[in-house]
Amino acid sequence: MRALKSPGRIRLRKEFVPGLSLLFVVLLQLSGCSFFITKPEVKSTGIIDADNPYIQYIGRFDFSNPQRVVFDWAGVYICAKFEGTSCSLRLKDSTDYYDVVIDDHAPIILHTDSADSIYRVASGLSDSVSHAIMVQKRTEALVGAGVFMGFILDKGKTLLPMPRRPDRRIEFVGNSITSGYGNEADSSDHYFQGSTEDACLSFASITGRELHADYSLISWSGRGVVRNYGDSNRVSRDPMPAFYDRTLATDSTLKWNFKNWIPQAVVINLGTNDFSTHPYPDSAVFVNAYGRLIDHVRSLYPGVTLFCCCGPMIGEPCFEYVKEVVNLQQEKEGRNKDVFFVNMDSSRINITLKDLGLNEHPNIEGAWKMARVLVREMNLRMLW
């Protein structure tokens, strides 16, 4: 393994193991947490299938074929606890980047570069204790999608029950800032590459971890409330709300079951792309569309608390319009205590040139500054 530029992170080389026969059982997975009925059969081969009930999936996954679990949203993560000295992933993906964390050590950066491969992510571990693994997608759907088929452990080893998932759950709805676009780029003026995007260290993911919550990112770079970045029209065909109901960002036909995972808080950071370039959308069109998105979220998650963020890559008139949306929502009966505006203006949170990555997006330092503001606000409003 060779070191990367990012401190504490290493790029993992691929290991391909041919000739494996894959065996599968029935999926027992609900609401991102495992319900343990009986201990899975220990296979002498060490092959663990994707539908093993001890695997936890957090975020939006397509379980249509429980033998091949599909995903594409940024930041989704898979957790498990295993016996033995080694662990490999059975993962079909030829473009994406992942963080792999073993026992809370520094993340290993895995770049998938084969259509169908097995990746060894841990070896030489102690056999006297169990080990935890988390696999998290760094890159967003525009980079690619993955198909997870399970793990390979030492022969005769198996997975163990995981601790209960946190009771706190946060959903983030956003664009490139939420996705971590270019937050690991060395310069502001390079072209985007998947290697420079780390959704695991966007302000959203940092906020989730700081609040000891599970979190899900519904984000796509360049999308707005009604107008996408650079569109020559005032209203775009597929802005971000068009993606909100999808299990997979790239599949408009597969709808997410919102009963599977119910957050107590939803954080929206949209509007940057609507007003980054001309022509701007009409204020009434933007405000009404944003309000409809909030109403839709409320209908899916009764009692949810919403945080509407603005910044740090945009100024007026976006701030004015988002504030208007929040004010209109607060005027509705019983809503003045469950929807809030979060000011992330670059000057207010002290974003400087050293806090910027690709195309002047927040880098990791900038993301931390955003997260600190949001964590304080959410602690205050959620009593967390």
KEVEXKOL-830833 format. One line per 2 residues: their letters; for each residue x, y, z of C-alpha. Coordinates in steps of 0.25 Angstrom, whole numbers. Last residue first. Layout:
<nodes>
a	X:Y:Z; ...
</nodes>
This chain:
<nodes>
wl	-117:70:87; -128:80:90
mr	-132:79:76; -132:95:74
ln	-120:98:82; -112:86:78
me	-116:88:64; -111:102:64
rv	-98:99:70; -96:87:61
lv	-99:96:49; -89:107:52
ra	-78:96:55; -81:89:42
mk	-79:101:34; -65:104:40
wa	-62:89:38; -66:89:24
ge	-57:101:21; -45:93:27
in	-49:81:19; -50:89:6
ph	-61:99:3; -64:101:-11
en	-56:112:-18; -55:104:-32
lg	-48:93:-25; -44:95:-10
ld	-46:107:-1; -43:109:14
kl	-29:115:11; -36:126:3
ti	-44:130:15; -57:126:21
ni	-60:134:34; -73:128:38
rs	-80:141:37; -71:146:25
sd	-75:133:17; -90:134:20
mn	-94:121:26; -107:127:33
vf	-116:116:37; -131:119:36
fv	-140:110:45; -153:101:43
dk	-159:94:55; -162:105:66
nr	-170:114:57; -178:103:51
ge	-190:101:59; -199:108:50
ke	-192:114:38; -185:127:40
qq	-172:119:42; -173:114:28
ln	-175:128:22; -163:133:30
vv	-154:121:26; -157:123:11
ek	-155:138:12; -141:135:19
vy	-138:126:7; -142:138:-2
ef	-133:148:5; -121:139:6
cp	-122:136:-9; -123:150:-14
eg	-112:152:-9; -100:144:-5
im	-95:130:-10; -83:121:-7
pg	-84:120:8; -96:120:8
cc	-111:118:12; -116:107:21
cf	-131:103:24; -132:95:36
lt	-144:86:37; -150:79:49
vg	-158:67:47; -172:65:53
py	-178:57:42; -167:52:33
ls	-173:49:19; -183:61:19
rv	-173:70:25; -163:67:14
hd	-173:70:4; -177:83:11
il	-162:87:11; -161:84:-4
rg	-173:92:-7; -168:104:1
ya	-155:103:-8; -163:103:-20
nv	-172:115:-16; -159:123:-12
fv	-152:120:-25; -164:123:-34
as	-167:136:-26; -153:141:-27
dp	-152:139:-42; -141:130:-46
yp	-127:136:-48; -122:137:-63
ht	-111:138:-59; -101:130:-51
sf	-99:126:-37; -113:129:-33
dn	-120:116:-35; -107:108:-32
tg	-106:113:-18; -121:112:-15
ln	-120:99:-7; -115:95:7
iv	-126:87:13; -124:80:27
va	-135:70:31; -137:66:46
qp	-143:55:53; -140:45:42
iw	-149:34:38; -142:22:31
nk	-150:11:24; -163:18:25
fn	-159:27:14; -159:16:3
wk	-151:21:-8; -156:21:-22
lt	-149:13:-33; -153:19:-47
sd	-145:32:-47; -132:23:-46
ta	-119:31:-45; -121:37:-31
lt	-124:23:-26; -135:21:-16
rd	-142:33:-22; -152:43:-16
yf	-143:55:-15; -138:54:-29
ap	-148:64:-35; -146:73:-23
mp	-131:75:-28; -134:82:-41
dr	-138:74:-53; -144:82:-65
sv	-138:95:-61; -145:108:-59
rn	-139:122:-62; -133:117:-75
sd	-119:117:-80; -115:107:-69
gy	-101:109:-63; -104:103:-50
nr	-118:97:-49; -130:105:-47
vv	-143:101:-38; -137:98:-25
gr	-123:96:-30; -114:85:-35
gs	-100:87:-39; -94:75:-30
ws	-104:65:-26; -109:62:-11
il	-118:54:-3; -108:51:8
sy	-112:41:20; -108:42:34
da	-107:34:47; -105:43:59
hl	-94:45:69; -96:60:67
er	-81:62:63; -83:50:54
gt	-95:56:47; -89:70:46
is	-76:64:40; -84:57:29
af	-92:69:26; -80:79:26
sl	-74:70:15; -63:60:21
ca	-69:47:17; -74:53:4
de	-60:53:0; -57:58:-14
ts	-43:61:-20; -41:47:-25
gq	-54:47:-33; -48:58:-42
fy	-53:72:-44; -44:80:-53
hd	-33:89:-47; -35:104:-43
ss	-36:104:-28; -24:96:-25
da	-19:85:-16; -33:78:-17
en	-38:70:-5; -51:78:-4
gy	-54:77:-19; -69:74:-17
gs	-72:70:-3; -86:65:-6
ti	-93:75:3; -85:86:-4
sn	-88:80:-18; -103:80:-16
gv	-113:79:-4; -122:71:4
fe	-117:65:17; -125:55:26
ir	-122:54:41; -124:42:50
rd	-122:42:65; -125:28:72
pr	-111:23:69; -111:9:63
rp	-111:-3:72; -97:-9:74
mp	-94:-20:63; -96:-35:64
ll	-84:-43:59; -80:-47:46
tk	-73:-60:42; -60:-67:42
gk	-58:-82:38; -48:-78:27
dl	-43:-64:29; -53:-53:24
if	-59:-50:10; -70:-39:10
gm	-83:-36:3; -88:-34:-11
fv	-88:-18:-11; -92:-12:-25
ga	-87:2:-27; -91:14:-35
gv	-83:25:-42; -77:39:-42
la	-90:46:-44; -95:38:-33
et	-86:45:-22; -72:41:-18
rk	-67:37:-4; -75:25:-2
qv	-74:19:12; -69:5:17
mi	-69:3:32; -62:-9:38
ah	-62:-13:53; -52:-24:58
sv	-54:-36:68; -43:-39:78
sd	-33:-51:79; -30:-52:64
sl	-22:-39:64; -21:-33:50
gs	-11:-37:39; -20:-33:28
av	-31:-23:25; -36:-16:12
ry	-35:-27:2; -43:-23:-10
is	-50:-33:-18; -54:-30:-33
da	-64:-28:-43; -64:-17:-53
sd	-50:-12:-48; -44:1:-44
th	-50:3:-30; -42:14:-22
li	-41:10:-8; -36:21:2
ip	-32:15:16; -38:23:27
ah	-30:25:40; -33:15:51
dd	-47:14:57; -46:-2:57
iv	-45:-2:42; -50:9:34
vd	-51:8:18; -53:21:11
yy	-58:20:-3; -55:25:-17
dt	-64:22:-29; -61:18:-44
sd	-61:3:-47; -71:-3:-37
kl	-75:-17:-33; -71:-20:-19
rl	-68:-32:-11; -60:-26:0
sc	-48:-33:7; -46:-36:22
st	-34:-41:30; -30:-46:44
ge	-42:-53:49; -56:-49:54
fk	-65:-38:48; -73:-26:52
ac	-81:-19:41; -84:-5:35
iy	-88:0:22; -89:15:18
vg	-96:24:8; -88:37:7
aw	-91:41:-7; -103:34:-13
df	-100:22:-23; -105:9:-17
vv	-108:-5:-21; -109:-18:-13
rq	-106:-30:-20; -111:-43:-14
pn	-123:-35:-8; -127:-33:-22
sf	-138:-21:-21; -130:-17:-8
df	-127:-3:-14; -119:5:-4
rg	-122:19:2; -114:23:14
iy	-109:14:26; -107:-1:23
qi	-104:-10:35; -99:-24:32
yp	-102:-34:43; -114:-39:36
nd	-106:-45:25; -112:-40:12
ad	-99:-36:5; -93:-50:7
ii	-81:-54:16; -71:-64:10
gt	-62:-69:20; -61:-82:12
sk	-64:-91:24; -78:-84:25
ve	-83:-80:38; -98:-81:38
pk	-104:-68:42; -108:-66:57
ti	-123:-66:58; -133:-55:59
ff	-124:-42:60; -131:-30:55
sc	-121:-21:47; -122:-6:46
gs	-124:3:34; -139:3:35
lq	-140:-11:32; -131:-22:28
ll	-133:-37:27; -130:-41:13
vv	-132:-55:9; -119:-64:7
fl	-108:-64:-4; -97:-72:-9
ls	-86:-67:-18; -76:-77:-24
lg	-62:-71:-25; -54:-74:-37
pv	-44:-62:-37; -39:-54:-26
fe	-35:-40:-30; -27:-31:-20
kr	-28:-16:-22; -18:-7:-16
lr	-23:2:-5; -19:17:-4
ir	-15:22:9; -21:32:18
gp	-14:38:31; -10:51:24
sk	-16:54:10; -5:53:0
la	-6:38:-2; 3:27:4
rm	5:14:-3; 0:0:0
</nodes>
